[in-house]
Amino acid sequence: MSVAVRQSVIDWLDDNYHFGDAATLIKSDDMSFLDHGVLDSLGFVQLILHLEKSFRIRIDRKDLSRANFDSLGKIVGYVTAHREYQA
Amino acid sequence: VSPAAEVYYRPDAEAIARSQLTDFTRFAEARLGRPLADPLALHRFSVEDFRRFWALFLEWSGLRVEGEAEPVCRGDEVETAAFFPGLRVGYAENLLRARDAAEDARVALVACAEDGSAVRLTRAELRERVARTAAGLRALGLQPGDRVVAIGRNTAESVVACLAATGLGAVWSSTTPDLGTEAMLNRFRQLEPVLLFAHTEYPYQGLRRSVADRVGEVAAALPSLRHFVQLAEGEAPAGLALPIRPLAEIDGPPLDDDAWPRLPFNHPLFILFSSGTTGVPKCIVHGVGGTLLEHVKEHRLHSDFGPADRLYFHTSTGWMMWNWQLTALASGTAIVLYDGSVSHPHDDALWRLVADEGVTVFGTSPAYLQYCRDAGIVPRERVDLGRLRAMQSTGSILFDNHYDWVRENVKPLPLQSISGGTDIIGCFVLGHPNLPVYRGESQSLSLGYDVRALAPADAAAGGAGELVCARPFPSRPLGLFGDPDGRRFHDAYFSQNAGVWTHGDYVEISERGTARILGRSDGVLNVRGIRIGPAEIYHVLQDFPEIAEAMAVEQQAPQEPGGTRLVLLVVLRGGAALDRPLTLRIKKELSRRASSAHVPAVIAQVPELPTTFSNKRSEKAARDVLNGRAATNVGALKNPDCLEVIRTHPALQVEAPPSS
């Protein structure tokens, strides 16, 4: 599951922002997306919509915080946990 | 337009009684010696007797002009008519003057940055800064008619530079720092500018991004440049042949009030760019008097802007709304600028700005409202919006659900959908202080503008059709730069329908005078509220040997910000397949050489593009089938079967909007 989420995030970043460079840009699972220009907060909202659609989950907008989403590892963790919970 | 459209907001009697539109109507009635019973009667008068209307408006407005106000308009042809050929007028002079000492002491400009810092200038301070800068520019030899170009952020420096240069009669043209080098040069090179103003950095999510290299490349590729002025601190471009002059050092004893030149009404003021389906971007030249008069009319009569207002219109220097909001200074209104991300350091950064700066009119776009909705931002729960009295929206179509979102999440207020554009540096449809707002509709046609929906000859009776303007109007461009015989100008606006301005939008006009813009009628794309000329996309794709042909089309996509997405259809050479590396390479090149707005949401490989018997690609046919309509010109196509491939292509299917 987490492999699919990870690949989906990277593919989405490539399609919309980094055009093939996303995997190189993200140096580690805990690198902050916001601090390193991987994504801006407008982009985060689009990514959230993409994750909701792709993994058929509903992400509470109150959860949209750095603590939950501001790195690849956090996103994978959040989506995986919520997918299992909602399924 | 459904006659049953729901009333969304109704102004109260007191608001109507004190509106500037009411005051102007009383003034006009007294001069005419007859009543103008209602807003429709006023509009009818303003187009049927447009000369009288503009003469009365000019007098009522109190704008400073000199010379003869007769003739009001020389000529009756929309294409060639000239307004107020006997008048002289100053743009900066009218924006910066104060009616009294109190106005001079009031804040006129607030320039906010995403780090929370702000520059506040009273009208007197702003005038002083502009006058000193103008003196410095004059010492550098800047002359009326010289073109100056700017790569500028939405800051006080950009405003000062613009007003100082245009105050001397120079012609201003600006773009944002994030536009690609090639796209900048395709615009600026045509103008043979003598002076470049530039910011060399811009803020991005708390970081500073340098564009010093880009600025250097642009400067080096403009052989006409005589001066380079750096607008703010930051990395300097390396290897420039010209000296780098900081704006702060462009200085001199402030020009006296009577040292500002007043220019002929039809002297050029701004050059705006519009990219179409072919060729380099058009350089649209707007005049001093037409721009000023039209903006002041839109601001005071349609928007009721006055000295008690603080306007924040979210824009950049690359969009005509920047010029539009700037002119609000001429109505005594203070303008608020913002330089930074709309969502940094907080996801609701703009709403905080509206609250903290006491903004009374907030100008935004459907794409931003959609972002707020998707992010779950409820402004009324987060900030005090007590001073906010109206919102305006433009850039793309404001749908019914946007109205609902604003009412539920902001507050009940007039939400005015305004639309026009670069080509006329103003609006054909907009708000109205005395009329109700109907959900999903613009309240009024622009006063003095004979806006009509030109229905196709074979269409059943109804209010929808091509948006045209059938009588002369003051913000018609003076022409296109570099088009001495006016042929390109004619082809762009007057070749489709004889004798009228054809704008390139579809519009529906109701019997009560309200309007709905339905979308573009030409090949120009509107993606996330930004106008994109396909020609700039094709220009970049020429350098891909794999691509035989390409076509960029706009597709309605309710889930996307702005309600549309950019689709690129490609035909590849020699049996090649569109794989992921090629897809990403296309996107990357478009992002780098044009801008991120030019990157398609979807790229789809097709065996052929719809082509007419005269061997022209038909973007219209592709757009029709991609938007669920039958193509209206199938008979003119030599390969109509390709439309079915496009219609059923798996990558080109759009999800239905959520049922909620």
Contacts between the chains, C-beta under 8 A, distances in Angstrom:
chain1	res1	chain2	res2	distance
A	14	B	584	5.8
A	15	B	584	7.7
A	15	B	587	7.4
A	16	B	599	7.9
A	19	B	584	4.7
A	19	B	585	7.5
A	19	B	587	4.5
A	19	B	588	3.6
A	19	B	591	6.4
A	19	B	599	7.9
A	20	B	581	7.1
A	20	B	584	4.0
A	20	B	585	7.2
A	20	B	588	6.3
A	21	B	588	7.9
A	34	B	205	6.0
A	34	B	206	7.9
A	35	B	206	7.8
A	37	B	204	6.9
A	37	B	205	6.8
A	37	B	207	6.4
A	40	B	204	7.4
A	40	B	205	5.2
A	40	B	341	5.9
A	40	B	343	6.5
A	40	B	344	6.9
A	41	B	205	7.5
A	41	B	341	7.2
A	41	B	343	3.6
A	41	B	344	6.2
A	41	B	347	5.3
A	41	B	375	7.9
A	42	B	341	7.4
A	42	B	342	6.6
A	42	B	343	5.1
A	42	B	371	5.9
A	45	B	371	5.9
A	45	B	374	4.8
A	45	B	375	4.6
A	46	B	374	7.8
A	46	B	561	7.7
A	48	B	374	7.6
A	49	B	374	6.0
A	49	B	559	7.2
A	61	B	375	6.4
A	61	B	376	2.6
A	62	B	376	7.3
A	64	B	347	7.3
A	64	B	375	6.6
A	64	B	376	7.0
